[in-house]
Amino acid sequence: MERYRSHILIILLFAHGLMLSLVNAAVTNITTDQNALLVLKARVTHDPYNVLANNWSTTTSVCNWIGVTCGVRHRRVTALNISYLSFVGTIPPQLGNLSFLAVLDMTNNRTKPISLGNISLLQQLDLSYNQISGTIPSSIFNISSLEVLDLSDNQLSGSFPSIISNMFSLFVIDFGDNGLSGPIPRDIFGYIPNLKFFYVSGNMFDGEIPSTLSKCKQLQGLSLSLNYFTGAIPNAIGNLTKLQTMFLGHNKLQDQATNKINTATGTTDQVLADQASPKATTRVIKADEDHDHQYEDHG
């Protein structure tokens, strides 16, 4: 009987210790999220509406902070939307500690970016209208879960970043209205076969339009206007039967393939239209009704 009681006591002590470990782990995890956001707050040098100063406080749960969404199950930060608040500051590397983050939207602020390649669950990244300068880090394309990548309307320079691994989830790339230059790498489209919207208008890209664009069989919107592309429009684009809008105006292209491509794709916009494409992510989610976004419970 005594031995039996000893075994029961050992089991209870083990169970108690396990529960404490789980509780401590949960506290550590949400504390990690909180600390990462507090570092971001400290890196903001101008907060004209005092959103962070008045709301992001340790006296309240991080899940109740303005712009923060936590998952229902594990109560980890899954979305951060602090767009259109006119912040000035730097995105700290600690933001990469938000390991459950699926949505990061910092549209229309003035932030300096860092590598976000270690946020493994990130699905939507919008840093448009931020006056970001420098080059686009290739590490962004290490995030295999990424679906929407919008870095448009910044001051980015350098070449189009390389893609060396499959990104089957990615369906939006918007690098429009920057200062990017050089040719579009031919091999990237084999890694993004499910791409639906590709917008790079308003840059300084040159060279020929890659015929490998035809590997993106789901492509619906294409904007390459206001660049320095040369040569003929690839006939292979005519194989993109789901293409709905295409903007190639204000380049140095030959136009002999225009009618053939319009007929094959059934595009409603002129191939050599003089205007650039509409803003990608303001219409992409509406246009893509068959794509189900579930960011709410990744925690």
N, C-alpha and C positions, 0 to 999 in steps of 0.2 A: 504493500500500500504506500509506504514511504517513497519507494522508487517511482511509483506511478505519479505521486504528487510532485516529485522533483521534475519529472518529464513535463507535466502540465505547466509548472512554473517556468521552465526553460522556454516552452512554446509561447507562453504569454509574454515573457520578456522579449523574445525574438519578434513577435508580432507588434509589440509596442515600439520597439526600436525601428522596425520597418516603417510604421506609420509616421514616426517622427522624421525619418529620413525623407519620406515622400513629401511631408509638409514643408520641411526645410528646402527641398529641391524646388518646390513650387514657389516658395518665397524668394529663393535665389533667382529663379527665372524671371519673375515679374519685376524683381528689384533690378535685374540686369537691364530689362527693357526701360525701366524708369530712369536708371542712371544714364543710359544712352541718350534718352530724350533730354535729360537735364544738361548733358554736355552740349547737345544741339542748341538748347536755350542759351547757354553761356557763350556760344559762338555767334549768336545773333547780335550784331552791333547796333541795329536800328529796328525798332518794333513800333511803328507809328501809331498803331492802335492798342498797344500794350496788351495784346492778346496773351503772349507767353508770360509776361510779368504778372498779370493779374489772375491767370488761370492755371498755369502749369506749376503747381505747388505740391510739396510732399505732404501737405495736410489733407489732400484728397487723393483718391485712387487714380492711378495713371489712366485707367480705362474710362474715367470721367473727364479727362482733359479735352479741351477743344481740339478737334481735328484727329483725335485718336479713336480707333475702333479696336476692340479686343474680341477674340474668338469666344464662342459660347462655351465650349468644352473646357479648354485649358486656361482661359483668361490670359492669353498672351496677346501682345500687340500684333494685329494682322493688317491694319491699314493706317496710313498717316496721310491726311489730306490737309495741308496748310497752304493751299493755293490762294492767290489773289489777296494776300495780306501785306504785300510790299515790304517784306523782310529784306534786310541786308545782312549778310553774314557768310559763314563757311559751313559746308556740310562736313562734320567730323567723321573720322574713320570708325568711331564707336557706333555709328549708326548701323554698321555691319553686324553688330551684336543683336540686332532685332531679327533673330533667326526664324521667326514665324511671319515676318512681314511679307504680304502679298501685293499690296498697293502702296506706292509712294508717289504722291502728287504734290509738287511744289511749284506749280505753274504761276507765272507772273510774280516772281520775287527777284531778288538780286543775290544769288548764292554762287559760291564757288564749289564745284563738285569734287568728289573723291571717287576712288574705285568702289563699286558696289558688287563686285563679283562674288563676295562671300555671303550674300543674302540669297540663299539657295532656293527659297520658295517664292521669290519675287515674280509677280505676273505682269504688273502694270507699272511702268516707270515713265512719269511725265515731268520733265524739267524744262518745258518750253517757256519762252519769254523770260529768261533769267539773266541775260547778258553774260552768259558763261563763255569764257575764252579758253584757248588751248585746244588740244587734240582729243578725240574720242578714244577712251581706253578700250582696247580689244577685250579686256576682262569682262566687260558688260555682256559679251556674247558667250561667256562661260556659264551664264545663268540659264540653264536648259528649260526652266519653267516659264521663261519670259514670253508674254503674249503681245503686249503693246509697248513699243519703245518710241517715245516722242521727245526729241531733243531739238525741235524746230525753233526758229526765231531766236537764235543766240548769236554768238560771235565765234563759233567754233572754226578751227582751221585744220590744215593737214589733210591727209588722205582718208578714204573710206576704210574703216578698220577691217581687219581680216576676220573671217569666221572659219574655224577649223574643226568644229564639231556640230553634230546634228541638233537643230532647234526646231523640232516638229510642232511646238506650240506657238511659235512666233507668227503672228498674222498682220502686224502693223509695224512698219518702219517709217518714221517721219523725221528726216534730217533737213527739211526745207528751210530756206532763208538763213543760211550760215555762210561761211567763207571756205567751205571744203573744196578741195581741188584734186586734180589728177584723174586717172581713169577709174571706172567702177570695176572692181576685180571680177573676172569672169567666173571664178570658181565658187563664189559665195552662194549662188542661187541653188546649188545642189544640196546645200545644208539647210535651206529654209523652204522646203517644198510646199508648205501650206500657207505661204505668204499671200495675203489678200490685198494689201494696200502698201505701195512703195512710192514714197514721196521724197524727192531730193531736189525739187525745183529751187531756183534762187541761190545757186551756188556757183562754183567755177569748175565743175567737172568737165573733162574733155575726153578725147578719144572716141571710139565707136561705142554705140549702145550694144551691150553684150547680148548675143543671140541666146545665151544660156538663161535669159529671163524666161524663156519658154518652159523651163523646168518647174516654174511656179504655176501649176495648172489651175490653182484656185484664185489667181490674181483677178481682182475686180477693178482696182483703181491704180493708175500709173501716172506719175507726174515727173517729167524730166525737163520741163521747160526752164528758160532763163539760165542756161548753162552754155557750154562751148562744145557740145557733142558734134562730131563730124561723121561723114560717110552716109551710107544708106541705112534706112530703117530696116532692121532685120525682118526678113519674111517670116521667121519662126514666131514672131509675135502674133501673126495671124492664126496660130494654133491655140491661142489663149481664148477659148470660147466663152469664158465667164467674164471677160473684160467688159466693163461698162463705161468707164471714163478713162481718157488717155490725153495727156497734155505734153506736147513736144515742142511748142513754139519757142521762138527766140533762141534757136541754136544755129548750127551751120550744117544742117542735114540736107541730104538729097531727098526729094519727095516723090520719087517715082513709085514707091511702094504704098503710098497713102491709100489709094482707092482699094487696093487689094486687101489691105489690113482692115479697113473699115467694113468691107463686105464680109470678111471672114469672121470678125469678132462681133459684128453688130453693134459697135460702139455708137453712142448717141452724140458724143462730142467729137469735133474735128480733131484729127490727129495732130495737125500743125496749128492748133488753136493758139491765139495770141495771149491768152490769160493763163496764169498759173492755177494749180488745183486749189479747191477749197481746203480749209484747215482739216487735217486728217481726223484727229480724235474728236472733233466736234460732231462729226457725222458718222464715224466708223461704227460706233456702238449701236446707233440707230439703224444703220444700213445692214448690220450683220445680225439679223434677227435670229438666225439659226445657231448662233454661238452663245452658249449658256455660261455667263460669268458668275461664279460663286466664290466671292472673296470673304464672305462673312464668317466662315467657321473653319479657317485653316489652323486655328490655334487649338 
